[in-house]
Amino acid sequence: MIIFDWTYFLILQVIVILTYYFKRKDKENQPFSKIFPTKIHFVISNAAIFTLCYLYNTERQLFCNPVPWTAVLLVLFIISFLSYPFFKGKKHLLSLLAITGGLGIFISIYLILFARLEYLIFLAFNIPIILIVHVVIRFLKKKFRTNFFDALYFYPAVILTPFFLLYQLWLEFKSLTSFKKKLFLLTPIVTVTAMVLLSLRINYVVNEIKASPSDSTELIKLIENPIDRYLTELVLGAHWKYHTELCLLDGWRPPYHDPVLVSANKILNPFSGFDQGTTLPNANKLYRQLFPDNRTNFDCKCAKNERLFDLN
């Protein structure tokens, strides 16, 4: 049974350890100095965490493949986040980094909400291990009087990735000027507002499709609007093309992950499965009629291992 791919983890842990060893005497005044001695520690540690999360998702298809616009935003956020300590004092560039940095708030909370109870159970199993690691690190640091052993916090940081990211974003937020703090907060506010509005529109699209379950003639007018076309394609592709719920043990998941559809799940059906509100009659047939040039057959499995746990 695998919960973690230890090969990837050990390689990246060694990289972090080497960073802390060769930079063990260095210390800088930078926004993340409470947890990282220097900017290099910050970049290497977080890059290792993000890399491991990517590899783990590739191996275990937790989130499947992000749609292109989501992948672009993720890369943009990661680059801006890792770059932030190096551009202190550059006003115009920091304004841009504050805007993209605020995106991390939405990303972190989204990950927590999408992972749901399964992630909390995973945390419950790991909290005792994390506490033991913390006690051991504190003992070693006190005995040898060095920050080198902070490299061993890599495991807790990976397990707590969205929470650890939120804490770092809080440190970034505190280091900003008043105006840039407003820019930082503007991004998650705008993002959540957009998700709510798109979810309400998805609800309208669902009702329109239910009103014409066997005939695509009326729906052709609907998809003349680019936004409605995008949302209609999502709705008709729900459950077989687009991820809507985290499922760890079924061995199959839709290949694509679009946060708009998942957010609509949480907003429109917070206490029930998304399929109860959006499973539509003849969805696959309507999809083929309305989007004849789009693929409808996919090679799923979508990752190297179909299940989170290896059952045999």
C-alpha positions in Angstrom: 0.0 0.0 0.0 1.4 3.4 -1.0 0.3 6.7 0.5 3.4 8.4 -0.6 5.9 7.8 -3.4 9.0 7.6 -1.3 11.4 7.6 -4.2 10.3 11.1 -5.2 10.1 12.2 -1.6 13.6 11.0 -0.7 15.3 12.6 -3.7 13.7 16.0 -3.0 14.3 15.6 0.7 18.0 15.1 0.0 18.0 18.3 -2.1 16.5 20.3 0.8 19.0 18.7 3.2 21.9 19.7 1.0 20.6 23.2 0.7 20.3 23.5 4.5 23.8 22.0 5.0 25.7 24.2 2.6 23.7 27.3 3.7 23.6 26.4 7.4 25.4 29.6 8.5 23.5 32.0 6.3 20.7 34.3 7.4 18.9 37.1 5.6 16.3 39.6 6.4 13.5 38.7 4.1 9.6 38.3 4.3 9.8 34.6 5.2 12.6 34.8 7.7 10.4 33.3 10.4 10.5 29.9 8.7 13.4 30.2 6.2 16.8 31.6 7.0 17.4 32.9 3.4 15.7 33.4 0.1 17.4 30.3 -1.3 16.0 28.1 1.5 12.6 29.5 0.7 12.8 28.9 -3.0 14.4 25.4 -2.9 12.0 24.1 -0.2 8.9 25.4 -1.8 10.0 24.3 -5.3 10.5 20.8 -3.9 7.1 20.8 -2.2 5.3 22.0 -5.4 7.3 19.4 -7.5 6.4 16.6 -5.2 2.7 17.6 -5.3 2.8 17.6 -9.1 4.5 14.2 -9.2 2.1 12.7 -6.7 -0.9 14.0 -8.6 0.6 12.5 -11.8 1.1 9.2 -10.1 -2.3 9.0 -8.2 -4.6 11.3 -10.3 -6.0 13.1 -7.3 -7.0 16.2 -9.3 -6.5 14.7 -12.8 -5.3 17.0 -15.5 -6.0 20.7 -15.0 -7.6 22.4 -18.0 -5.2 24.8 -19.8 -6.4 28.0 -18.2 -6.0 26.5 -14.8 -2.5 25.2 -15.6 -1.5 28.7 -16.8 -2.8 30.3 -13.5 -1.0 27.7 -11.4 2.3 28.2 -13.1 1.8 32.0 -12.9 1.2 31.9 -9.2 4.1 29.6 -8.5 6.5 31.8 -10.4 5.3 34.9 -8.8 5.3 33.4 -5.3 8.8 32.0 -5.6 10.0 35.3 -7.1 8.5 37.6 -4.4 11.5 37.7 -1.9 13.9 38.7 -4.7 12.0 41.9 -5.8 11.5 43.7 -2.4 11.6 47.4 -3.1 10.6 47.3 -6.7 7.2 49.0 -6.4 5.5 48.4 -9.8 6.6 44.7 -10.0 5.6 44.1 -6.4 2.1 45.4 -7.2 1.8 42.7 -9.9 3.3 40.1 -7.5 0.7 41.1 -4.9 -2.1 40.5 -7.3 -0.9 37.1 -8.4 0.1 36.2 -4.8 -3.4 36.7 -3.7 -4.4 34.0 -6.1 -2.7 31.6 -3.7 -5.4 32.2 -1.1 -8.1 30.9 -3.4 -5.9 28.0 -4.6 -5.1 26.8 -1.0 -8.7 27.0 0.2 -9.9 25.3 -3.0 -7.5 22.4 -2.4 -8.8 22.0 1.1 -12.4 22.1 0.2 -12.0 19.8 -2.8 -10.0 17.2 -0.7 -12.8 17.3 1.9 -13.0 14.6 4.6 -10.5 12.4 2.9 -7.8 14.9 3.4 -8.7 15.5 7.0 -8.5 11.7 7.6 -5.1 11.7 5.9 -4.0 14.5 8.2 -5.3 12.7 11.3 -3.1 9.7 10.5 -0.1 12.0 9.9 -0.4 14.5 12.8 1.2 12.0 15.3 4.1 11.5 12.9 4.4 15.3 12.4 4.5 15.9 16.2 7.2 13.3 16.7 9.2 14.8 13.8 8.8 18.3 15.5 10.0 17.0 18.9 13.0 15.3 17.4 13.9 18.4 15.4 13.6 20.7 18.4 15.9 18.3 20.4 18.5 18.1 17.7 18.5 21.9 17.2 19.0 22.5 20.9 21.7 19.9 21.2 23.8 20.9 18.2 22.8 24.6 18.1 22.1 24.7 14.3 19.2 25.3 12.0 20.4 22.6 9.7 17.8 20.1 11.1 14.9 22.4 9.9 15.4 20.6 6.6 13.5 17.7 8.2 10.3 19.8 8.3 10.0 19.0 4.6 7.7 16.0 5.4 5.3 18.0 7.5 5.3 20.8 5.0 4.3 18.4 2.2 1.5 16.8 4.2 0.2 20.3 5.2 0.8 21.9 1.8 -2.3 24.1 1.5 -2.2 25.2 5.2 1.6 25.8 5.0 1.0 27.8 1.8 -1.6 29.9 3.6 0.8 30.6 6.4 3.5 31.8 4.0 0.9 33.9 2.1 0.1 35.5 5.5 3.7 36.4 5.9 3.8 37.8 2.4 0.7 39.8 3.1 2.1 41.3 6.3 5.3 42.5 4.4 3.2 44.5 1.9 2.3 48.2 2.0 -1.3 49.2 2.7 -2.1 49.7 -1.0 -0.5 46.4 -2.0 -2.4 44.5 0.7 -5.6 45.7 -0.9 -4.3 44.4 -4.3 -3.4 41.1 -2.6 -6.9 40.7 -1.2 -8.6 41.8 -4.4 -7.6 38.7 -6.3 -9.4 36.1 -4.1 -12.4 38.4 -3.7 -12.7 38.8 -7.5 -12.1 35.1 -8.1 -14.7 33.9 -5.6 -17.2 36.5 -7.0 -16.6 35.1 -10.5 -17.1 31.5 -9.3 -20.4 32.4 -7.7 -21.7 34.2 -10.8 -20.6 31.4 -13.1 -22.2 28.9 -10.7 -25.5 30.7 -10.9 -25.2 30.7 -14.7 -24.5 27.0 -14.6 -27.7 26.5 -12.7 -29.5 28.4 -15.5 -27.8 26.3 -18.2 -28.8 23.1 -16.3 -32.4 24.1 -16.2 -32.3 25.0 -19.9 -30.9 21.6 -20.8 -33.5 19.8 -18.6 -36.2 21.7 -20.4 -35.0 20.3 -23.7 -33.5 16.9 -22.8 -33.9 15.2 -26.2 -33.6 18.0 -28.6 -30.5 20.2 -29.2 -32.3 22.7 -31.5 -33.1 25.1 -28.7 -29.7 24.6 -27.1 -27.9 25.7 -30.2 -29.1 29.3 -29.5 -27.8 29.0 -26.0 -24.3 28.1 -27.0 -24.0 31.1 -29.4 -23.0 33.1 -26.3 -19.3 32.2 -25.7 -19.7 32.0 -21.8 -22.9 29.8 -22.1 -21.1 27.7 -24.7 -18.2 27.1 -22.3 -20.5 26.4 -19.3 -22.8 24.1 -21.4 -19.8 22.1 -22.5 -18.8 21.7 -18.9 -22.2 20.7 -17.7 -22.7 18.1 -20.5 -19.2 16.8 -19.8 -19.7 16.5 -16.1 -18.8 13.2 -14.5 -17.4 11.5 -17.6 -15.0 14.2 -19.0 -14.7 16.6 -16.1 -13.8 15.8 -12.5 -16.6 16.8 -10.0 -15.7 15.0 -6.8 -12.7 13.5 -5.2 -12.8 9.7 -5.3 -9.8 7.7 -4.1 -10.7 4.1 -4.6 -12.7 3.6 -7.7 -9.8 3.2 -10.1 -11.2 5.6 -12.7 -11.8 9.3 -12.9 -12.7 11.7 -15.7 -9.5 13.1 -17.3 -9.9 16.8 -16.8 -10.3 19.1 -13.9 -12.0 22.5 -14.3 -12.4 24.5 -11.0 -15.5 26.3 -12.4 -17.5 23.0 -12.4 -16.1 21.9 -9.1 -16.9 25.3 -7.5 -20.4 25.1 -8.8 -20.7 21.7 -7.1 -19.8 23.3 -3.7 -22.0 26.4 -4.3 -25.1 24.8 -5.8 -25.0 21.4 -4.0 -23.0 21.9 -0.8 -24.7 19.0 1.1 -25.1 16.5 -1.7 -23.2 14.9 -4.5 -22.9 17.0 -7.6 -24.5 14.3 -9.7 -27.8 14.7 -7.8 -28.2 18.2 -9.2 -26.6 17.9 -12.7 -26.9 14.4 -14.0 -28.8 15.2 -17.2 -30.8 12.9 -19.5 -29.0 12.2 -22.8 -26.0 14.3 -21.7 -23.6 12.3 -23.8 -25.8 12.4 -26.8 -26.4 16.1 -26.5 -22.7 16.7 -26.1 -22.0 14.9 -29.4 -24.7 16.9 -31.1 -23.6 20.3 -29.8 -19.8 19.7 -29.8 -19.2 17.3 -32.7 -15.6 18.2 -33.1 -14.7 17.5 -29.4 -13.3 14.2 -28.3 -15.6 11.9 -26.3 -13.4 8.9 -25.8 -10.4 9.1 -23.4 -7.7 6.8 -22.3 -8.5 6.7 -18.6 -6.7 5.7 -16.5 -5.4 9.3 -16.2 -2.4 8.5 -14.1 0.2 5.8 -13.7 -1.7 4.3 -10.7 -5.5 4.4 -10.8 -6.1 4.2 -7.1 -4.7 6.2 -4.2 -4.1 2.9 -2.4 -2.6 -0.2 -4.1 -5.0 -2.9 -3.2 -2.9 -5.8 -4.5 
